[in-house]
Amino acid sequence: MKQVDFDIDALRRELPPILTRAKASAATSGAYSTGTLANFDSKGAGIRRGTLGGKTVYLRDDFLRWLQDRITEPATGKIGRHS
């Protein structure tokens, strides 16, 4: 699949420097739930993570790199449900 360009700089400006799983899930517009992110973490396929106040957290730039590596264009070559 071909990687899709998106405005990574806009996300970088909008997101805080440290994200909880809930914030990371919200940043994907729900494409990845908090449970899915936890499953990825447990399998070693997730975002580089740490803990803060007993919660799993991600650094913004690590999250954005991970996300950018996963955004791809559908096989139809069209982006969006009604394209």
Backbone as a printed PyTorch tensor [residue, N CA C, xyz], in Angstrom:
tensor([[[  0.8320,  -1.1870,   0.0000],
         [  0.0000,   0.0000,   0.0000],
         [  0.8720,   1.2440,   0.0000]],

        [[  0.3960,   2.2480,  -0.6460],
         [  1.1100,   3.5100,  -0.7410],
         [  0.8370,   4.3640,   0.5000]],

        [[  1.8880,   4.9790,   1.0100],
         [  1.7210,   5.8530,   2.1720],
         [  1.0090,   7.1340,   1.7570]],

        [[  0.1270,   7.6120,   2.6100],
         [ -0.6570,   8.8130,   2.3550],
         [ -0.0270,   9.9890,   3.0950]],

        [[  0.0450,  11.1190,   2.4130],
         [  0.5400,  12.3250,   3.0700],
         [ -0.5810,  12.9440,   3.9000]],

        [[ -0.2680,  13.3800,   5.0810],
         [ -1.2090,  14.1240,   5.8980],
         [ -0.4250,  15.1950,   6.6250]],

        [[ -1.1260,  16.0980,   7.2100],
         [ -0.4650,  17.2490,   7.8100],
         [  0.0670,  16.9120,   9.1950]],

        [[  1.2210,  16.2940,   9.2080],
         [  1.8530,  15.8980,  10.4620],
         [  2.2040,  17.1050,  11.3140]],

        [[  2.5480,  18.2180,  10.6720],
         [  2.9030,  19.4210,  11.4250],
         [  1.6970,  19.9880,  12.1650]],

        [[  0.5190,  19.9020,  11.5650],
         [ -0.6970,  20.3660,  12.2470],
         [ -0.9510,  19.5230,  13.4900]],

        [[ -0.7970,  18.2030,  13.3680],
         [ -0.9620,  17.3400,  14.5420],
         [  0.0860,  17.6560,  15.5980]],

        [[  1.3050,  17.8960,  15.1670],
         [  2.3870,  18.2130,  16.1170],
         [  2.0450,  19.4750,  16.9040]],

        [[  1.4470,  20.4580,  16.2290],
         [  1.0700,  21.7050,  16.9150],
         [ -0.1150,  21.4970,  17.8580]],

        [[ -1.0210,  20.6120,  17.4910],
         [ -2.2480,  20.4120,  18.2750],
         [ -2.0550,  19.5280,  19.4980]],

        [[ -1.1720,  18.5540,  19.3970],
         [ -1.0270,  17.5760,  20.4700],
         [ -0.0620,  18.0530,  21.5510]],

        [[ -0.3360,  17.6450,  22.7980],
         [  0.6040,  17.9730,  23.8780],
         [  1.8680,  17.1310,  23.7340]],

        [[  2.9400,  17.5070,  24.4090],
         [  4.2000,  16.7560,  24.2800],
         [  4.1240,  15.3220,  24.7980]],

        [[  3.2140,  15.0630,  25.7340],
         [  3.0370,  13.7270,  26.3020],
         [  1.5660,  13.3500,  26.1460]],

        [[  1.3180,  12.1470,  25.6110],
         [ -0.0490,  11.6940,  25.3700],
         [ -0.3530,  10.4450,  26.1880]],

        [[ -1.5360,  10.3950,  26.7520],
         [ -2.0300,   9.1620,  27.3550],
         [ -2.5710,   8.2910,  26.2170]],

        [[ -2.8970,   7.0490,  26.5140],
         [ -3.5070,   6.1960,  25.4820],
         [ -4.8170,   6.8040,  24.9900]],

        [[ -5.5830,   7.3830,  25.8970],
         [ -6.8600,   7.9730,  25.4930],
         [ -6.6480,   9.1250,  24.5190]],

        [[ -5.6530,   9.9620,  24.7900],
         [ -5.3660,  11.0880,  23.8960],
         [ -4.8330,  10.5870,  22.5560]],

        [[ -4.0000,   9.5520,  22.5910],
         [ -3.4750,   8.9760,  21.3470],
         [ -4.6200,   8.3740,  20.5280]],

        [[ -5.5360,   7.6850,  21.1750],
         [ -6.6940,   7.1190,  20.4830],
         [ -7.5290,   8.2250,  19.8430]],

        [[ -7.7730,   9.2870,  20.5940],
         [ -8.5560,  10.4100,  20.0760],
         [ -7.8600,  11.0600,  18.8780]],

        [[ -6.5290,  11.1100,  18.9090],
         [ -5.7720,  11.7200,  17.8070],
         [ -5.8940,  10.9090,  16.5220]],

        [[ -6.2310,   9.6180,  16.6440],
         [ -6.4470,   8.7820,  15.4600],
         [ -7.9120,   8.7880,  15.0440]],

        [[ -8.6870,   9.6750,  15.6430],
         [-10.1410,   9.7390,  15.4060],
         [-10.8080,   8.4050,  15.6880]],

        [[-10.2550,   7.6800,  16.6670],
         [-10.8400,   6.4130,  17.0720],
         [-10.4430,   5.2290,  16.2090]],

        [[ -9.5770,   5.4230,  15.2300],
         [ -9.1380,   4.3100,  14.3790],
         [ -8.4400,   3.2350,  15.2240]],

        [[ -7.7470,   3.6660,  16.2640],
         [ -7.1300,   2.7490,  17.2140],
         [ -7.7110,   3.0450,  18.5850]],

        [[ -8.3680,   2.0670,  19.1870],
         [ -8.9320,   2.2460,  20.5270],
         [ -7.8200,   2.1450,  21.5640]],

        [[ -8.1300,   2.5410,  22.7820],
         [ -7.1410,   2.4210,  23.8460],
         [ -6.7660,   0.9600,  24.0590]],

        [[ -7.7310,   0.0570,  23.9190],
         [ -7.4620,  -1.3770,  24.0610],
         [ -6.5480,  -1.9000,  22.9710]],

        [[ -6.7620,  -1.4280,  21.7510],
         [ -5.8940,  -1.8360,  20.6360],
         [ -4.4790,  -1.3390,  20.8650]],

        [[ -4.3380,  -0.1060,  21.3080],
         [ -3.0100,   0.4320,  21.6010],
         [ -2.3330,  -0.3850,  22.7020]],

        [[ -3.1000,  -0.7810,  23.7260],
         [ -2.5450,  -1.6110,  24.8030],
         [ -2.1210,  -2.9700,  24.2550]],

        [[ -2.9270,  -3.5440,  23.3530],
         [ -2.5510,  -4.8280,  22.7510],
         [ -1.2790,  -4.7010,  21.9330]],

        [[ -1.1650,  -3.6470,  21.1410],
         [  0.0610,  -3.4120,  20.3720],
         [  1.2600,  -3.3170,  21.3190]],

        [[  1.0800,  -2.5800,  22.4200],
         [  2.1670,  -2.4220,  23.3950],
         [  2.5960,  -3.7810,  23.9510]],

        [[  1.6260,  -4.6170,  24.2830],
         [  1.9530,  -5.9100,  24.8910],
         [  2.6660,  -6.8310,  23.9060]],

        [[  2.4550,  -6.6220,  22.6180],
         [  3.0950,  -7.4480,  21.5840],
         [  4.3920,  -6.8340,  21.0690]],

        [[  4.7500,  -5.6580,  21.5980],
         [  5.9650,  -4.9970,  21.1520],
         [  5.8080,  -4.2980,  19.8070]],

        [[  4.5780,  -4.1270,  19.3500],
         [  4.3160,  -3.4930,  18.0540],
         [  3.7820,  -2.0770,  18.2090]],

        [[  3.7730,  -1.6060,  19.4390],
         [  3.1890,  -0.2960,  19.7040],
         [  4.2100,   0.8240,  19.6890]],

        [[  3.7600,   1.9240,  20.1750],
         [  4.5540,   3.1400,  20.2710],
         [  5.5180,   2.9810,  21.4500]],

        [[  6.7120,   3.5250,  21.3200],
         [  7.6190,   3.5340,  22.4700],
         [  6.8970,   4.2300,  23.6200]],

        [[  6.9040,   3.6360,  24.7830],
         [  6.0770,   4.1460,  25.8740],
         [  6.8410,   4.2440,  27.1810]],

        [[  6.2100,   4.9680,  28.1010],
         [  6.7080,   5.0790,  29.4560],
         [  5.5090,   5.1390,  30.3860]],

        [[  5.7560,   5.4000,  31.6430],
         [  4.6630,   5.5730,  32.5890],
         [  4.8410,   6.8950,  33.3160]],

        [[  3.7130,   7.4870,  33.6250],
         [  3.6960,   8.7450,  34.3610],
         [  2.4460,   8.7230,  35.2260]],

        [[  2.6270,   8.8050,  36.5160],
         [  1.4840,   8.7530,  37.4180],
         [  0.7030,   7.4540,  37.3030]],

        [[  1.4130,   6.3720,  36.9900],
         [  0.7610,   5.0740,  36.8790],
         [  0.0650,   4.8380,  35.5500]],

        [[  0.1150,   5.7950,  34.6370],
         [ -0.5190,   5.6490,  33.3250],
         [  0.5360,   5.4670,  32.2500]],

        [[  0.1740,   4.6990,  31.2300],
         [  1.0410,   4.5740,  30.0690],
         [  0.9630,   5.8670,  29.2760]],

        [[  2.1240,   6.3730,  28.9040],
         [  2.1820,   7.6160,  28.1230],
         [  3.1320,   7.4350,  26.9450]],

        [[  2.8840,   8.2500,  25.9300],
         [  3.7110,   8.2650,  24.7270],
         [  4.2270,   9.6830,  24.5040]],

        [[  5.4460,   9.7980,  24.0240],
         [  5.9410,  11.1040,  23.6070],
         [  5.3380,  11.4310,  22.2440]],

        [[  4.9390,  12.6530,  22.0710],
         [  4.2580,  13.0970,  20.8540],
         [  5.0070,  12.6900,  19.5830]],

        [[  6.2950,  12.9530,  19.5180],
         [  7.0340,  12.6530,  18.2920],
         [  7.1240,  11.1530,  18.0240]],

        [[  7.2360,  10.3400,  19.0800],
         [  7.2210,   8.8840,  18.9010],
         [  5.8650,   8.4390,  18.3570]],

        [[  4.8020,   8.9900,  18.9140],
         [  3.4540,   8.6700,  18.4480],
         [  3.2600,   9.0670,  16.9820]],

        [[  3.6870,  10.2670,  16.6320],
         [  3.4980,  10.7420,  15.2540],
         [  4.2990,   9.9160,  14.2500]],

        [[  5.5190,   9.5140,  14.6070],
         [  6.3120,   8.6390,  13.7280],
         [  5.6050,   7.3040,  13.5310]],

        [[  5.1300,   6.7310,  14.6200],
         [  4.4270,   5.4530,  14.5830],
         [  3.1720,   5.5730,  13.7190]],

        [[  2.4150,   6.6300,  13.9190],
         [  1.1810,   6.8350,  13.1630],
         [  1.4680,   7.0420,  11.6810]],

        [[  2.4440,   7.8520,  11.3740],
         [  2.7660,   8.1370,   9.9710],
         [  3.1740,   6.8630,   9.2370]],

        [[  3.8450,   5.9560,   9.9270],
         [  4.2400,   4.6910,   9.3110],
         [  3.0420,   3.7950,   9.0040]],

        [[  1.9080,   4.0590,   9.6200],
         [  0.7360,   3.2060,   9.4580],
         [ -0.3420,   3.7680,   8.5360]],

        [[ -0.2960,   5.0210,   8.2150],
         [ -1.3220,   5.6110,   7.3520],
         [ -0.9940,   5.2840,   5.9100]],

        [[ -1.8840,   4.5390,   5.2870],
         [ -1.6830,   4.1240,   3.9130],
         [ -2.9250,   4.4190,   3.0810]],

        [[ -2.7430,   4.4270,   1.7970],
         [ -3.8450,   4.6700,   0.8700],
         [ -4.5720,   3.3550,   0.6210]],

        [[ -5.9000,   3.3720,   0.5760],
         [ -6.6480,   2.1510,   0.2840],
         [ -6.2740,   1.5960,  -1.0990]],

        [[ -6.5200,   0.3150,  -1.2940],
         [ -6.1790,  -0.3400,  -2.5590],
         [ -6.8670,   0.3030,  -3.7580]],

        [[ -7.9950,   0.9740,  -3.5450],
         [ -8.7180,   1.6140,  -4.6440],
         [ -8.0320,   2.8720,  -5.1180]],

        [[ -7.0810,   3.3630,  -4.3110],
         [ -6.4120,   4.6090,  -4.6470],
         [ -7.2110,   5.8260,  -4.2290]],

        [[ -8.3670,   5.5840,  -3.5940],
         [ -9.2180,   6.6940,  -3.1570],
         [ -9.1460,   6.8050,  -1.6410]],

        [[ -9.1420,   8.0170,  -1.1780],
         [ -9.1180,   8.2570,   0.2590],
         [-10.4880,   8.7710,   0.6650]],

        [[-11.0300,   8.2090,   1.6960],
         [-12.3410,   8.6290,   2.1710],
         [-13.4110,   7.6610,   1.7040]],

        [[-14.4410,   7.5770,   2.4540],
         [-15.4980,   6.6030,   2.2010],
         [-16.2690,   6.8880,   0.9190]],

        [[-16.4580,   8.1520,   0.5790],
         [-17.3040,   8.5100,  -0.5630],
         [-16.5200,   9.0790,  -1.7290]],

        [[-15.2360,   8.8000,  -1.7910],
         [-14.4190,   9.3300,  -2.8720],
         [-14.7170,   8.6200,  -4.1840]]])
